[in-house]
């Protein structure tokens, strides 16, 4: 090979000029093929050659393949391959020895003369061929061909040699870079490909000469990405990251001081715990302390390395857990490596030697051997996908067991040849056996579907395809060949009255989270009639809950439904018969109740007649004896007869009062009442009444509600209950009087025959003998008593019952024989505060005897009973008032209109003639609003007056009344 010293200065300059052109041209290309084309074209053009090219020697050194070829006057050889031996052994020996081959004329050169056919086949007479060796082996060559003889100069030879070396270097560099880029692309999923970060910094030193900070002068685009520092130029590092490690400042300071570049790999904890590989070198003038830093982020690499290590460990664990076997087949070397799990799938013991043909192919099931081998060859094909996926059966080489194996692998290639196939195998025997069993079950189900009368269906939601079994035709008359296999066809066969309901019910299950659906509807048969069916289905969903398909069966209920309809008709007939029988029974019960009512009325009238005959006998006998004694002149004896008659009258009044209470027609004077206070006030009276052998306890509820009730009547009711309790304890015992607030809901109110709401309860409990159920059932009947003859009227509980009901409440009995009885009165809550107890003052002298206190005023007395009217008039006149009389409403109104000076209207509530006393009072008040009114009432008239409190200018007196009481009431209202 000529040396540069053999060239003249001009030749050297010319070569250097060409080299610069070559370097500039090569710098523009980064691919090996492009570099070869550019180099051969530039060299061939410069040398005005017939052809210039670059060829690669095969691995066995026998052939040359032309990778790039520039053609001037000789046809191109690009892409062709030639046997080296065809050009002469001497030529090839020189090239293999690494010597440049220079031939001026192949026809006369002894090295080529004997092989002219080879040279003529490529149209060459003169040539320069520079061999390129790699690891001492002939690897490639750069050639320059001429079609005619040519005397090559030293400069020509030197130039070709120089181009060959430079081109080879450039190609190697390009291929290396291409391989690196390919490698980066392959591993991009594991590593984030990053460009290098770059910055220029200015160091600042402290008084001790140690670098204390640095400022960023310039940064590239990747700087922020790899450091997390935004807007870095002009900012100081201590300002950005006060905790940045000192070793960075020391290294950059050392580079700035000494000018010696340093390559370091260190962490930067303050920058998000990153790791960097940095190359620092000084730039600009030394006194400027400028340092350029080229760095790359190693954080991901370090993290990836750690993750890969963990992944390898996890993969090993996962492979062991999943019982995956691993294999590695190297076709170039012909070696096969298995782990022990892979050996086990072929029935081999651990550590047994294996080979591709003797173990792998030999262990495959004969029916699968050819297919599995073809799959391996396809994976190793360079033009294929490089993936190995196959499933096959193995027959254990030593244990003879049949196994199903699923194999997966990837092939790796080098220079277009497969060098490795690695992957995993897994035992899927159980899955395949289960699949086979499932197919068998599916086939059995299909045959069962053919045998059943149910129309079995399978609805695939993804394709809206519905598959029916033969029963759709056999049971419902729809030939499968004419049925549209969609959900819409099925819905269209449903009776119009059922269609919307079924659509809603099935989609409620499909579109929700449920799986089971059942419903009944009418389904149109092939002949147009409708069958009653019971349909049920089951929704199959994927792991995300999305519905995939629904399978079910439709059962014909037509026969059963016909029987049910017949039974319903018969039931309706029986119901009608029962209703008629019940109506007849109700009529009989009504008649019985009417008979019982008449019996009760007879008992009531008999009791009244008995008691009133006794009272009338006393009254008439006393009056008769008074007449006899007056006729005899024995007037001093009249008082005892008068007292006897008045006592009988009072007993009659009490009897009437009890009857009115029972009938809920007594006249009440309701007021807001504090029941606790009322009970405490009468407690001492009760103690004296029941006697010392009975203990009395009162339990008043704190915060007891108020109730609107006649306090006098409530007091009488409590005393009567205590007396009854005493009588039930002949040997003594305890009486407990307890109050409470009660909230009654719908059920509790219904049990007590009350409206739901708030009530005050007053309960009297004794420890006596208790009551039998038949006694409880008649306890409130009038004149019913369990006491001996002459010891009770039988009106006590009936009076209490009537009073409670008239007050809007109820009475209930809770009793147990031998344990005692509780009587509870329930009264509605009243929201107003209770009145204070009015102190009653009793005059010590009769109002009728106070003639010296005559009063002025005018009174109108209205009563249809002449005797009562006469008595009232005389009482009023005795009090000194002017009195007018009227016997009905019309005469009263005429008197009121004729005498506007009337101050007080005394009227009976029950009047004949169409106007009652309340109506007369209302009309009178419209004429004279200041008029005062005193009502005289018996029993039924209370419904007219009402239970509300009377107005301040009104008062009421109840029949029968004492004349002195009437006089006191008149005096009170007039004053």
C-alpha positions, 0 to 999 in steps of 0.5 A, a space after each residue: 500500500 503506498 504511503 503518503 510520503 510517495 505523493 507530491 505536495 499537490 497530490 496530497 492537497 488534492 487528496 485532502 480536498 477530496 477527503 473533506 468532500 467525502 467527510 462532508 458527504 458522509 456526515 450528511 448520512 446516518 444510514 449504512 446503505 446511504 453512506 456506501 452509495 455516497 462514498 462509491 458515487 463520490 469516489 467513482 466520479 472523482 476517479 472517472 472510473 467505469 464502476 465503483 462498489 462495496 461488497 460484503 463477504 459471506 460468513 464462510 468467505 466463499 461469496 461476495 454480495 454487492 451492497 452498493 455499486 456506482 456505475 459509470 460506463 459498466 453495468 451495475 452489480 448492485 445486489 448480485 452475489 459472486 463466487 470469489 474463487 471464480 476470479 482466481 485463487 491468487 487474487 483471493 489469497 492476496 485479498 484474504 491476506 489484507 493486501 490491496 489488489 491492483 490489476 492494470 490489465 486482467 488479460 496479461 496479469 498472471 494472477 488473473 489471466 487464467 480466470 478471464 471468464 470470471 473477469 469478463 462476466 463482470 466486464 472488468 479489465 483493470 481494477 483496484 480492490 481494497 480488502 477490509 478485515 475484521 478480527 483478521 478475517 476477510 469481511 468486505 471490500 471496496 473496488 474500482 473497476 475499469 472496462 479497459 486497461 488502466 495504469 493506476 497511480 500511487 495517488 489512485 491507490 492511496 485514495 481508494 485505500 483511504 476511502 475504504 477505511 473511512 467508509 468502513 468506519 462510517 458504515 460501522 458507526 452508522 450500523 452501531 448507531 442504528 443498532 443502538 437506536 433499535 435497541 432503544 426502541 425495543 426497550 422503550 417500554 422499560 426505559 424512558 428514552 431521554 436526550 442529554 440535558 445540557 447547561 452552562 454554569 458560572 461558579 461563585 467561590 467563597 473567601 476560603 476558595 471553596 465553591 459555594 454556589 453556581 448560576 445557570 447561564 444557558 440550558 437546553 430544552 431537555 433541562 427542565 424535563 430532567 431537573 424539574 427546574 423551570 426558568 433556570 437561566 439567571 437563577 442561582 442553585 442555592 436559591 432554587 434548591 437550598 439543600 442541594 448536595 455540596 459534592 456538586 458544587 465541589 466537583 464543578 468548582 474543581 473543574 472550573 479551577 483546574 480545567 480537568 474534565 470530570 465524569 461523575 455519577 451522583 444523586 441529587 436528593 433536592 431534585 426529586 431524589 434523582 441520579 445523574 451521569 454528568 460530564 463537566 468540562 471548563 469553557 471560555 476563559 478560566 477566570 470566568 469560571 464557566 463550566 459546561 455540563 452534559 448530563 443524563 438522568 439515571 433515575 429511571 435506569 436505577 429504578 428500572 434496574 431495581 424493578 427488573 431485579 424485583 420482576 425477575 424474582 417475581 417472575 420466578 415466583 409467578 412461574 413456580 406458582 403457575 407451574 410454568 415451564 421454561 425452554 430455550 432453543 438455539 437452532 444455530 447450535 442445535 441445543 435445547 434447554 428445559 427447566 424441570 417443570 418443562 421436563 415433567 410435562 414430557 414425563 421426564 425426571 429432574 435433570 434429564 438430558 433433552 434434545 429437540 428431536 430426541 426429546 421434544 419431537 419424540 415426546 409429542 403425541 403422534 397426531 400433534 407432532 407435525 403441527 407442533 414442528 411446523 409451528 416451531 419452523 414458522 416462528 424461526 422464519 425470518 419473514 414471519 412474526 417471530 412468535 410461537 404459539 401452539 397447543 399440543 399433547 404429550 405422551 410421557 417418555 417415561 411415565 406414559 401419561 397423556 398431557 395437554 400443553 400450551 406453549 408460547 415463545 418469541 424468536 430472536 434473529 441476527 443477520 436475518 437468521 434465527 438464533 434463539 427461541 425462548 418461552 414457556 409451557 403450561 399444563 392445561 390438561 385439567 382445562 381441556 378435560 373440563 372443556 371436553 366435559 363441558 362439551 359433553 354436558 352441552 351436548 346432553 343439554 342439547 339432547 335434553 332440550 330436544 326431549 323436553 316440552 319447554 321451549 328452551 332459548 338462548 339470547 346473545 345480546 352482542 348479536 341480538 341472536 336468539 336460538 330456540 330448540 325444537 319445542 318452539 314448533 312442537 309446543 307452540 307451532 312455530 317452525 324454526 325455519 320461519 322464525 326470525 332469530 331476534 329478540 324483537 320476534 319473541 316480543 312481537 309474539 307476546 299478547 299486546 296487553 302483556 307486551 309492555 309489562 314483559 319488556 319492562 320486567 326483563 330489561 329491569 333484570 338485564 340493565 340492572 345487576 340481577 341475574 334471574 328473571 321470571 314472569 307469566 304472559 300470553 304467547 301467540 302460537 303458530 295458529 294465532 291462539 295464545 298460550 299461557 306461559 311461565 318464562 324464566 331466564 338467567 343472565 350471564 355477565 362478564 367480569 365487569 358486569 356487562 350482560 353477554 347472553 341470557 338463557 331460559 325456558 318457556 313452560 306452557 301453563 295453558 292447561 293449568 291456567 284453564 283449571 285455575 280459571 275454572 276453580 276461580 269461577 267455582 270460588 266466585 260461586 261459593 263466595 256468592 253463596 257464602 255472602 248470601 248465607 252470611 247476609 241471612 246470618 246477619 239478619 238473624 243476628 240483627 233480630 237477636 240483637 233487637 230482642 236483646 235490646 228489648 230485653 235490656 229495655 224491659 230490664 231498664 223499665 222494670 228497674 225504673 218502675 221498681 225504684 220510682 214506685 218506691 220513691 213515689 210511695 214515699 213522696 205520696 205517702 208523706 204528702 197524704 200524712 201531711 194532709 191528715 195531720 193538718 186536718 187533725 191540727 197536729 201541724 207540729 208533726 209536719 216537718 218529719 213528713 216534709 223531710 221524708 218527701 224531700 229525701 225521696 225527691 233527692 233520691 229520684 233526682 240522683 237516679 235520674 242523673 245516673 240514667 242520664 249519665 248512662 245515656 250520655 245525655 246528662 248536662 255537663 259543665 266542662 272546664 279545663 281541669 288539672 286531674 292530678 290536683 282534683 285527685 289530691 283534693 279528694 284523696 282524703 275523702 276517698 280514704 274516709 270512704 273506703 275505710 282503714 282496712 284499705 290502703 290508698 295510693 295516688 301516683 300523679 304523672 309529672 307534667 300531666 296534660 290538661 283535659 276538658 271535663 266536668 270536674 264534679 262528674 269526674 270526681 264522682 266517677 273516681 269516688 264510685 270506682 274506689 267504692 267498687 274497688 273497696 267492695 271487691 276487697 272484703 278482707 282489705 287490700 290496696 287501691 292505686 289511683 294513677 294518672 298518665 299521658 297517653 299517645 294512641 296510634 291507629 292500632 292502640 286507638 282502634 283497640 280502645 274505640 277512640 280516635 288516634 291522638 293524645 289522652 289523659 288516663 286515670 286508672 284505679 287499680 285494686 288487689 281484689 277478686 277480679 272479674 270473670 269474662 262474663 261479668 266484664 261483658 255486662 259490667 256497663 249494663 244498666 241495673 247489672 250488679 253482682 252485689 246482694 239485693 238492696 246493696 247496689 242499683 247497678 247504675 254506677 259503672 253505666 253512669 261512669 261509662 256514659 260520662 266518659 263517652 259524653 266527654 269524648 273519652 272511653 272506659 276500659 276494664 283490665 282484670 284477672 281473677 284472683 289478682 285484681 282489676 284496673 279501671 281506666 278512664 281515657 279523656 282527650 287532652 286539652 291544650 288550654 291551662 286548667 282553671 283554678 278550683 272555684 271555692 264554693 260559698 254556701 249561704 247560711 240563710 235561704 235566699 228566699 228568706 231575705 225579703 229585706 234585700 228586694 232587687 230591681 229589674 225585669 225578668 221574662 220566664 219561659 216554660 211550657 210546664 205551668 207548675 215549673 213556670 209558676 214556681 220560677 215566677 214566685 221565686 223571682 217575685 219573692 226576690 223583688 223583681 218584676 216578672 213576665 211569663 211566656 209558655 213557648 218561643 213565639 210568645 216569648 219573642 212577642 214579650 221581648 219585642 213589647 218590653 225592651 226593658 227585660 234584664 234577664 231571660 229564664 227559659 227552658 231549653 226544650 220548648 214546643 212550637 218550633 223554637 227551643 230555648 237556645 234559639 229564643 236566647 239567640 234571637 233575644 240577644 240579637 234584639 238586646 245584646 246586654 240581655 242576661 240568660 239563665 237556661 233551665 235544662 233536663 237531659 236531651 237539651 244539652 245537645 242544643 247547648 253543647 259541651 262548650 263553655 257558656 258565654 259570660 252573660 249566660 248561666 244554667 240550672 239543671 232540673 230538678 233543682 231546689 227553689 233556694 238554689 234557683 234563687 241564688 243563681 238568679 241573684 248571682 246572674 243579676 248582680 
